Amino acid sequence: MKTLEAAVYKLHQKLIFKLFTWGTRILLSLAFIPSGLKKLLGQRFTLLGTDDPVGFFFEALYQAGWYWNFLGFMQLLVALLLLIPRTAFLGAIIYLPIVINIFVIVTAMKFQGTPIIAGLMLLANIYLLIWDYTKIKELIAVIFKKEKQIE
């Protein structure tokens, strides 16, 4: 673990990686804003008919009512959190299950080209979590310390 800490520390010292990290945060935020806004406003995400499996899937989500709006709200919240320096780590943590879910859905439903984009988003999110490795390490230590106290 010390070598990972040392590697992350070296990354933090280089301007190019600081800029890359900010660029990654901005791009991941921008990826969620249009779709999140459509869902929050209660608009359909696609014009595909229900005879198409992808259109059927999105129509089912749309028909779920407030769950559709909740998905949009969470996408917008995460996008905002990633852009604020104090909350970027929290945004990256919340982004992870959302982007994993998107990746699994688009892969399972055989969306054309989208699994590549979702996979790259997932890799970018993992990069952001590695960037904040020390915070993850502290969070895990706190969680495990609490578990030991409960026993």
C-alpha positions in Angstrom: 0.0 0.0 0.0 2.9 2.4 0.6 3.9 2.2 -3.0 0.4 3.2 -4.1 0.4 6.1 -1.6 3.8 7.2 -3.0 2.6 6.9 -6.6 -0.6 8.9 -5.8 1.5 11.5 -3.9 3.8 11.9 -7.0 0.7 12.3 -9.2 -0.6 15.1 -7.0 2.7 17.0 -7.4 2.5 17.2 -11.2 0.4 20.0 -12.8 -0.5 17.8 -15.8 -2.3 15.3 -13.5 -4.0 18.1 -11.6 -5.4 19.5 -14.9 -6.2 16.0 -16.1 -8.2 15.3 -12.9 -10.1 18.5 -13.2 -10.8 17.8 -16.9 -12.0 14.3 -15.9 -14.4 15.8 -13.3 -15.7 18.3 -15.8 -16.3 15.7 -18.5 -18.0 13.3 -16.2 -20.2 16.1 -14.9 -21.1 17.1 -18.5 -22.0 13.5 -19.3 -24.7 13.5 -16.7 -26.2 17.0 -17.1 -28.3 16.6 -20.3 -29.8 13.2 -19.4 -30.3 14.1 -15.7 -32.1 17.3 -16.6 -34.4 15.5 -19.1 -35.3 12.9 -16.4 -35.7 15.4 -13.6 -38.1 17.4 -15.8 -40.1 14.3 -16.6 -39.2 14.1 -20.3 -38.5 11.0 -22.3 -34.9 10.1 -22.9 -35.3 8.6 -26.4 -37.7 8.7 -29.3 -37.3 4.9 -30.0 -40.5 3.0 -30.0 -41.4 0.2 -27.6 -40.9 -2.3 -30.4 -37.2 -1.7 -30.0 -35.7 -3.3 -26.8 -33.8 -0.1 -25.9 -36.9 2.0 -26.4 -39.0 -0.5 -24.4 -36.4 -0.3 -21.6 -36.4 3.5 -21.4 -40.2 3.7 -21.7 -40.5 1.3 -18.7 -38.2 3.5 -16.7 -40.1 6.6 -17.8 -43.4 5.0 -16.8 -42.0 4.3 -13.3 -43.0 7.9 -12.5 -41.1 9.6 -9.7 -38.2 7.0 -9.9 -37.4 8.5 -13.4 -37.2 11.9 -11.7 -35.1 10.5 -8.9 -32.6 9.1 -11.4 -32.3 12.5 -13.0 -32.0 14.3 -9.7 -29.1 12.0 -8.7 -27.3 12.5 -12.0 -27.5 16.3 -11.6 -26.5 16.1 -7.9 -23.4 14.0 -8.7 -22.5 16.3 -11.6 -22.7 19.3 -9.2 -20.7 17.5 -6.5 -17.9 16.7 -8.9 -17.5 20.3 -9.8 -17.1 21.6 -6.3 -13.6 21.0 -4.9 -14.9 20.2 -1.3 -17.4 17.7 -2.5 -15.6 16.2 -5.5 -14.7 13.0 -3.6 -18.2 12.5 -2.4 -19.4 13.0 -6.0 -16.9 10.4 -7.3 -18.1 7.9 -4.6 -21.8 8.4 -5.6 -20.9 8.4 -9.3 -19.5 4.8 -9.0 -22.7 2.8 -8.5 -24.5 4.9 -11.0 -22.0 4.4 -13.8 -21.6 0.7 -12.9 -25.4 0.4 -13.3 -25.3 2.2 -16.6 -22.4 0.1 -17.9 -24.2 -3.1 -17.0 -27.5 -2.0 -18.5 -26.0 -0.9 -21.8 -23.8 -4.0 -22.1 -26.6 -6.4 -21.2 -29.0 -4.7 -23.6 -26.4 -4.6 -26.4 -26.6 -0.8 -26.9 -24.5 -0.1 -30.0 -21.3 1.8 -29.0 -22.6 2.9 -25.7 -20.8 0.2 -23.6 -17.5 1.7 -24.8 -18.5 5.2 -23.7 -19.9 3.9 -20.3 -16.8 1.8 -19.9 -14.6 4.9 -20.4 -16.8 6.8 -17.9 -16.3 4.0 -15.4 -12.5 4.0 -15.9 -12.5 7.8 -15.5 -14.5 7.4 -12.3 -12.0 4.8 -11.0 -9.2 7.2 -11.8 -10.8 9.9 -9.7 -11.2 7.5 -6.8 -7.5 6.6 -7.1 -6.7 10.3 -7.1 -8.4 10.5 -3.7 -6.8 7.3 -2.4 -5.9 8.8 0.9 -9.5 9.8 1.6 -10.7 6.3 0.6 -8.1 4.8 3.0 -9.3 7.0 5.8 -12.9 6.2 5.1 -12.3 2.5 5.2 -10.3 2.8 8.4 -13.3 4.7 10.0 -15.8 2.1 8.8 -13.8 -0.8 10.1 -13.0 0.9 13.4 -16.8 1.4 14.0 -17.5 -2.2 13.2 -15.0 -3.3 15.9 -16.6 -1.0 18.4 -20.0 -2.5 17.7 -18.8 -6.1 18.4 
